[in-house]
Amino acid sequence: MEVIPPASGRRELKSFVLLYGLMYAAFGVASPFWPRFFEERGVAPAELGMLLAMGTAVRLVSGPIAGGIADRFDARVKTLAICTGLSALFALSLLRADGLLLLLAGSLGQAAVLAPVTTLADALASRHGTKAPGPATGRFEYGWVRGAGSAAFVAGTLIAGQVVSATGLGSVVVLHAGLLLAAALVTSLLIQDEREPMEWTEAGTAAAADLRVLLQLPLFRRLLLVAALVLGSHAMHDAFAVIRWNAAGIGPGLASVLWSLSVASEVVVFWLIGPRLLARAGPAGAAAIAVAAGVLRWIVMAISADPLALAVVQPLHGLTFALLHLACMRLLVRVVPVRLAATGQAIYAFAAASATGLMTLAAGSLYAHFGAHAFFAMAGLCAAALPLTAGLRERERI
């Protein structure tokens, strides 16, 4: 692993914190209001469902493709800058779009270029992490910058609510695009890739070979399976938690507090608890803790909607998501060859997103038939992942 001078490490930390803050603030601004924006533009509910589903499908395809291109041309920073800038332009195009076809074109265009943004940023930030962050090494924990992103997401959501109330939904698009453009500019502060790019035909031929290299790594395959099971188990919560709470008499105000507890715990784990747990328990131990927390969280949600019980288990999100993500980032850095860093991140994101999509489809049927007891199925997914965590032992990077 290359040594970064302390001063350089501090500059990189500031640059990544700024980058993640802008990126995730942009996501937080848009996330709650994106469906309402399309609805206001005349998109019917059935059409909105189709539009969102197609966007998910496009993201699943474009993420790995962009990651592969960035790796083959050793241009991760440049690809990140281009994708972030284009996503802002596509967002702005929605303001002028009139009719479903133009809205669909703009939305799918943005989905395609926005999908690689987080995976490329993670590939860059995680490889600057170390087991011994601090002034002496010039290194920093990946969790520090990812935690800054989560905090910025919350701030962006809160700010967007005030802006929408004052100026309308169109302002959210402008704010979202402005933050993405600023993030694209910040990429110029990151260490640039230096290797000579290969020819396009050579890169295209090697893409399938790169994928085979990664999938032949047993630890990488195990990591993908654990992440798919545990992160996919969140689908029931994301789709039906508030519906479940509302049916139990929990109003919007308390529901928002409960939801905020999970996001706040995510920030705390990324910044404080997670790096320490990861250092003491290693990726395998940290993943086991995350999986066990998932089993407990979903069982409680299956059997109780008592606000006190929910207030206790909602912060477990910091373990079921943030701690597991930190463990996966550590393993990806160690097991994935440096030249395939972006591709590895993209496949990891693809596995998690695919599992979440499939579990979301299953969640509707499960909840319709079993109600709150459908959360037992999510606990079962985590339980299935528990024996797999023992094999997530750290190995030296290739």
C-alpha positions as CSV (number, residue, x, y, z in Angstrom):
1,M,0.0,0.0,0.0
2,E,1.4,3.4,-1.0
3,V,2.3,5.8,1.8
4,I,0.6,9.2,1.7
5,P,2.4,12.0,3.6
6,P,0.5,13.3,6.6
7,A,-0.2,16.8,5.1
8,S,-1.5,15.1,1.9
9,G,-3.7,12.8,3.9
10,R,-5.3,15.7,5.7
11,R,-6.0,17.5,2.4
12,E,-7.5,14.3,1.0
13,L,-9.7,13.9,4.1
14,K,-11.0,17.5,3.7
15,S,-11.6,16.9,0.0
16,F,-13.5,13.7,0.5
17,V,-15.6,15.1,3.4
18,L,-16.5,18.0,1.1
19,L,-17.3,15.7,-1.8
20,Y,-19.4,13.3,0.2
21,G,-21.2,16.2,2.0
22,L,-22.2,17.8,-1.4
23,M,-23.1,14.4,-3.0
24,Y,-25.3,13.2,-0.1
25,A,-26.9,16.6,0.5
26,A,-27.9,16.5,-3.2
27,F,-29.5,13.0,-2.6
28,G,-31.2,14.2,0.6
29,V,-32.6,17.2,-1.1
30,A,-34.2,15.1,-3.9
31,S,-35.1,11.8,-2.3
32,P,-38.3,12.7,-0.5
33,F,-39.6,15.0,-3.2
34,W,-38.7,13.3,-6.5
35,P,-42.0,11.4,-6.8
36,R,-44.0,14.5,-5.9
37,F,-42.1,16.5,-8.6
38,F,-43.2,14.0,-11.3
39,E,-46.7,13.9,-9.9
40,E,-46.9,17.6,-10.2
41,R,-45.8,17.4,-13.8
42,G,-48.8,15.2,-14.6
43,V,-47.3,11.7,-14.2
44,A,-50.1,9.3,-13.1
45,P,-49.4,6.8,-10.3
46,A,-49.0,3.8,-12.6
47,E,-46.7,5.8,-14.9
48,L,-44.7,7.0,-11.9
49,G,-44.2,3.4,-10.8
50,M,-43.0,2.5,-14.3
51,L,-40.7,5.5,-14.4
52,L,-39.1,4.7,-11.0
53,A,-38.8,1.0,-11.8
54,M,-37.1,1.7,-15.2
55,G,-34.7,4.1,-13.4
56,T,-33.7,1.3,-11.0
57,A,-33.1,-1.1,-13.9
58,V,-30.9,1.5,-15.7
59,R,-28.9,2.1,-12.6
60,L,-28.2,-1.6,-12.1
61,V,-26.8,-1.8,-15.7
62,S,-24.9,1.5,-15.8
63,G,-23.1,1.2,-12.5
64,P,-21.0,-1.8,-13.4
65,I,-20.4,-0.5,-16.9
66,A,-19.1,2.9,-15.7
67,G,-17.0,1.2,-13.0
68,G,-15.4,-1.1,-15.6
69,I,-14.6,1.8,-17.9
70,A,-13.1,3.8,-15.1
71,D,-10.9,0.9,-14.1
72,R,-9.8,-0.1,-17.6
73,F,-8.8,3.5,-18.4
74,D,-7.5,4.1,-14.9
75,A,-9.7,7.2,-14.8
76,R,-11.8,6.9,-11.7
77,V,-11.6,10.6,-10.7
78,K,-12.3,11.8,-14.2
79,T,-15.2,9.4,-14.6
80,L,-16.6,10.5,-11.3
81,A,-16.4,14.2,-12.3
82,I,-18.1,13.5,-15.7
83,C,-20.9,11.4,-14.2
84,T,-21.6,13.9,-11.4
85,G,-21.6,16.9,-13.8
86,L,-23.9,15.1,-16.4
87,S,-26.3,14.0,-13.6
88,A,-26.7,17.7,-12.7
89,L,-27.4,18.6,-16.3
90,F,-30.0,15.8,-16.8
91,A,-31.7,17.0,-13.6
92,L,-32.0,20.5,-14.9
93,S,-33.4,19.2,-18.1
94,L,-36.4,17.9,-16.2
95,L,-37.5,21.5,-15.5
96,R,-38.1,22.0,-19.2
97,A,-39.5,18.6,-19.9
98,D,-43.1,18.6,-21.1
99,G,-44.9,15.2,-21.2
100,L,-44.2,11.7,-20.1
101,L,-41.7,10.8,-22.8
102,L,-39.4,13.8,-22.1
103,L,-39.7,13.3,-18.4
104,L,-38.8,9.6,-18.8
105,A,-35.8,10.4,-21.1
106,G,-34.4,13.0,-18.6
107,S,-35.1,10.7,-15.6
108,L,-33.4,7.7,-17.2
109,G,-30.5,9.7,-18.4
110,Q,-29.9,11.0,-14.9
111,A,-30.3,7.5,-13.5
112,A,-27.7,6.2,-15.9
113,V,-25.0,8.7,-15.0
114,L,-25.9,9.1,-11.3
115,A,-25.6,5.4,-10.5
116,P,-21.8,5.2,-10.7
117,V,-21.2,8.3,-8.6
118,T,-21.3,6.7,-5.1
119,T,-19.5,3.6,-6.2
120,L,-16.7,5.5,-7.8
121,A,-16.4,7.8,-4.7
122,D,-16.3,4.8,-2.4
123,A,-13.6,3.2,-4.5
124,L,-11.5,6.3,-4.2
125,A,-12.2,7.0,-0.5
126,S,-11.9,3.4,0.8
127,R,-8.4,2.9,-0.8
128,H,-7.1,5.8,1.3
129,G,-8.2,4.2,4.5
130,T,-5.9,2.3,6.8
131,K,-5.9,0.2,9.9
132,A,-4.0,3.0,11.6
133,P,-5.5,6.4,10.7
134,G,-4.1,9.5,12.2
135,P,-1.6,12.3,11.9
136,A,1.4,9.9,11.9
137,T,0.2,8.0,8.9
138,G,-1.7,10.7,7.0
139,R,-4.5,8.2,6.6
140,F,-8.2,8.5,7.5
141,E,-11.1,6.1,8.2
142,Y,-13.5,5.6,5.3
143,G,-16.3,5.8,7.9
144,W,-15.4,9.4,8.6
145,V,-16.2,10.6,5.1
146,R,-19.2,8.3,4.7
147,G,-20.6,9.5,8.1
148,A,-20.3,13.1,6.8
149,G,-22.3,12.0,3.8
150,S,-25.1,10.6,6.0
151,A,-25.2,13.7,8.1
152,A,-25.4,15.9,5.0
153,F,-28.2,13.7,3.7
154,V,-30.3,14.5,6.8
155,A,-29.4,18.2,6.5
156,G,-30.3,18.3,2.8
157,T,-33.7,16.7,3.5
158,L,-34.5,19.2,6.3
159,I,-33.4,22.1,4.1
160,A,-35.4,20.9,1.1
161,G,-38.6,20.7,3.2
162,Q,-38.2,24.4,4.1
163,V,-37.4,25.4,0.5
164,V,-40.3,23.5,-1.0
165,S,-42.7,25.1,1.5
166,A,-41.4,28.5,0.4
167,T,-40.8,28.2,-3.3
168,G,-42.3,25.0,-4.7
169,L,-41.0,21.7,-6.0
170,G,-39.1,23.1,-8.9
171,S,-36.6,24.6,-6.5
172,V,-35.6,21.2,-5.3
173,V,-34.4,20.2,-8.8
174,V,-32.3,23.4,-9.0
175,L,-30.8,22.8,-5.5
176,H,-30.2,19.1,-6.3
177,A,-28.4,20.0,-9.5
178,G,-26.4,22.8,-7.9
179,L,-25.1,20.5,-5.3
180,L,-24.1,17.9,-7.8
181,L,-22.3,20.5,-10.0
182,A,-20.4,21.7,-6.9
183,A,-19.5,18.0,-6.2
184,A,-18.2,17.6,-9.7
185,L,-15.9,20.6,-9.2
186,V,-14.6,19.3,-5.9
187,T,-13.3,16.2,-7.7
188,S,-10.5,18.4,-9.0
189,L,-9.1,18.4,-5.5
190,L,-8.6,14.6,-5.4
191,I,-5.5,12.7,-6.4
192,Q,-5.7,12.1,-10.1
193,D,-5.1,8.7,-11.8
194,E,-1.8,8.6,-13.6
195,R,-1.5,5.4,-15.6
196,E,-1.6,5.6,-19.4
197,P,-5.1,4.7,-20.7
198,M,-5.5,1.6,-22.9
199,E,-7.3,1.6,-26.2
200,W,-11.0,1.3,-26.2
201,T,-11.1,-2.0,-28.0
202,E,-8.7,-3.5,-25.5
203,A,-10.7,-2.2,-22.6
204,G,-13.9,-3.6,-24.0
205,T,-12.4,-7.1,-24.6
206,A,-11.0,-7.2,-21.0
207,A,-14.2,-6.2,-19.2
208,A,-15.6,-9.8,-19.1
209,A,-12.2,-11.1,-18.0
210,D,-12.1,-8.6,-15.1
211,L,-15.6,-9.7,-14.0
212,R,-14.4,-13.3,-14.0
213,V,-11.3,-12.4,-12.0
214,L,-13.5,-10.9,-9.3
215,L,-16.1,-13.7,-9.2
216,Q,-13.4,-16.3,-8.9
217,L,-12.4,-14.9,-5.6
218,P,-14.2,-16.9,-2.9
219,L,-14.1,-14.1,-0.3
220,F,-15.6,-11.7,-2.8
221,R,-18.4,-14.0,-3.6
222,R,-19.1,-14.6,0.1
223,L,-19.1,-10.8,0.8
224,L,-21.6,-10.3,-2.0
225,L,-23.9,-13.0,-0.6
226,V,-23.8,-11.6,3.0
227,A,-24.4,-8.1,1.8
228,A,-27.3,-9.2,-0.4
229,L,-29.0,-11.0,2.4
230,V,-28.6,-8.4,5.1
231,L,-29.1,-5.2,3.0
232,G,-31.9,-6.9,1.1
233,S,-33.6,-7.5,4.4
234,H,-34.1,-3.8,4.8
235,A,-36.6,-3.8,2.0
236,M,-39.6,-4.7,4.2
237,H,-38.7,-1.8,6.6
238,D,-38.2,0.7,3.9
239,A,-41.5,-0.2,2.2
240,F,-43.8,-1.0,5.1
241,A,-42.4,0.3,8.4
242,V,-44.4,3.6,8.4
243,I,-47.5,1.7,7.1
244,R,-47.2,-0.7,10.0
245,W,-46.7,2.1,12.5
246,N,-49.6,4.0,11.2
247,A,-51.9,1.0,11.5
248,A,-50.8,0.7,15.1
249,G,-51.8,4.3,15.8
250,I,-48.4,6.0,15.5
251,G,-48.8,9.4,13.8
252,P,-46.5,11.1,11.3
253,G,-44.7,13.1,14.0
254,L,-43.6,10.1,16.0
255,A,-43.0,8.1,12.8
256,S,-40.5,10.8,11.6
257,V,-38.7,10.7,15.0
258,L,-38.4,6.9,14.8
259,W,-37.1,7.1,11.3
260,S,-34.6,9.8,12.2
261,L,-33.3,7.6,15.0
262,S,-32.1,5.1,12.4
263,V,-30.4,7.8,10.3
264,A,-28.8,9.4,13.4
265,S,-27.4,6.0,14.5
266,E,-26.0,5.5,11.0
267,V,-23.9,8.7,11.4
268,V,-22.8,7.7,14.9
269,V,-21.6,4.3,13.7
270,F,-19.8,5.7,10.7
271,W,-18.0,8.3,12.7
272,L,-17.4,6.8,16.1
273,I,-18.5,3.2,17.0
274,G,-17.9,1.5,13.7
275,P,-14.2,2.1,13.1
276,R,-13.5,1.0,16.7
277,L,-15.6,-2.2,16.4
278,L,-14.0,-3.0,13.0
279,A,-10.5,-2.6,14.5
280,R,-11.3,-4.8,17.4
281,A,-13.5,-7.5,15.8
282,G,-12.2,-7.4,12.2
283,P,-14.6,-7.7,9.2
284,A,-15.9,-11.1,10.2
285,G,-16.7,-10.1,13.7
286,A,-18.2,-6.8,12.7
287,A,-20.4,-8.5,10.0
288,A,-21.6,-11.0,12.6
289,I,-22.6,-8.2,15.0
290,A,-24.5,-6.5,12.1
291,V,-26.3,-9.8,11.2
292,A,-27.2,-10.5,14.8
293,A,-28.6,-7.0,15.2
294,G,-30.7,-7.5,12.0
295,V,-32.2,-10.7,13.4
296,L,-33.1,-8.9,16.7
297,R,-34.4,-5.8,14.9
298,W,-36.8,-7.6,12.5
299,I,-38.1,-9.9,15.2
300,V,-39.0,-7.0,17.4
301,M,-40.7,-5.2,14.5
302,A,-42.6,-8.4,13.7
303,I,-44.1,-8.8,17.2
304,S,-44.4,-5.2,18.5
305,A,-45.3,-1.7,17.4
306,D,-44.9,-0.3,20.9
307,P,-43.1,3.1,20.5
308,L,-40.7,2.3,23.3
309,A,-39.7,-1.0,21.7
310,L,-39.3,0.7,18.3
311,A,-37.2,3.4,19.8
312,V,-34.8,0.8,21.1
313,V,-34.4,-1.2,17.9
314,Q,-34.5,1.6,15.3
315,P,-30.9,2.7,16.2
316,L,-29.8,-0.9,15.4
317,H,-29.8,0.5,11.8
318,G,-26.4,1.8,12.6
319,L,-25.2,-1.8,12.9
320,T,-27.4,-3.5,10.3
321,F,-26.4,-1.0,7.6
322,A,-23.4,1.2,8.6
323,L,-21.3,-1.4,10.4
324,L,-21.9,-4.0,7.7
325,H,-21.0,-1.4,5.0
326,L,-17.8,-0.6,6.8
327,A,-16.8,-4.2,7.0
328,C,-17.6,-4.7,3.3
329,M,-15.5,-1.7,2.4
330,R,-12.5,-3.0,4.4
331,L,-12.8,-6.4,2.7
332,L,-13.2,-4.9,-0.8
333,V,-10.0,-2.9,-0.3
334,R,-8.1,-6.0,0.9
335,V,-9.4,-8.6,-1.6
336,V,-10.1,-6.7,-4.8
337,P,-7.1,-5.8,-7.0
338,V,-6.4,-2.1,-7.0
339,R,-6.8,-2.0,-10.8
340,L,-10.4,-3.3,-10.4
341,A,-11.4,-1.1,-7.4
342,A,-14.3,0.7,-9.2
343,T,-15.5,-2.5,-10.8
344,G,-15.5,-4.3,-7.4
345,Q,-17.5,-1.5,-5.8
346,A,-20.0,-1.5,-8.7
347,I,-20.6,-5.2,-8.4
348,Y,-21.0,-4.9,-4.6
349,A,-23.6,-2.1,-5.2
350,F,-25.3,-4.2,-7.9
351,A,-25.7,-7.2,-5.6
352,A,-27.1,-5.1,-2.8
353,A,-29.5,-3.2,-5.1
354,S,-30.7,-6.3,-6.9
355,A,-31.4,-8.1,-3.6
356,T,-33.3,-5.0,-2.3
357,G,-35.3,-4.8,-5.5
358,L,-36.3,-8.5,-5.3
359,M,-37.1,-8.3,-1.6
360,T,-39.2,-5.2,-2.2
361,L,-41.3,-7.2,-4.7
362,A,-41.6,-10.1,-2.3
363,A,-42.3,-7.7,0.6
364,G,-45.6,-6.6,-0.9
365,S,-47.0,-10.1,-1.2
366,L,-45.6,-11.1,2.2
367,Y,-47.1,-8.1,4.0
368,A,-50.4,-8.5,2.2
369,H,-50.6,-12.1,3.5
370,F,-49.0,-12.0,6.9
371,G,-49.1,-8.3,8.0
372,A,-46.4,-7.3,10.5
373,H,-45.3,-11.0,10.8
374,A,-43.8,-10.6,7.4
375,F,-40.8,-9.1,9.2
376,F,-40.0,-12.6,10.4
377,A,-39.0,-13.4,6.8
378,M,-36.4,-10.6,7.0
379,A,-35.1,-11.9,10.2
380,G,-34.7,-15.3,8.4
381,L,-32.6,-13.7,5.7
382,C,-30.2,-12.3,8.4
383,A,-30.1,-15.6,10.2
384,A,-29.1,-17.3,6.9
385,A,-26.2,-14.8,6.6
386,L,-24.9,-15.5,10.1
387,P,-22.9,-18.7,9.4
388,L,-21.4,-17.1,6.3
389,T,-19.8,-14.2,8.3
390,A,-17.2,-16.6,9.8
391,G,-15.5,-16.8,6.4
392,L,-15.1,-13.1,6.0
393,R,-11.5,-13.1,7.2
394,E,-9.3,-10.3,6.0
395,R,-6.6,-11.2,3.5
396,E,-3.9,-9.2,1.8
397,R,-4.9,-7.2,-1.3
398,I,-3.8,-8.6,-4.6
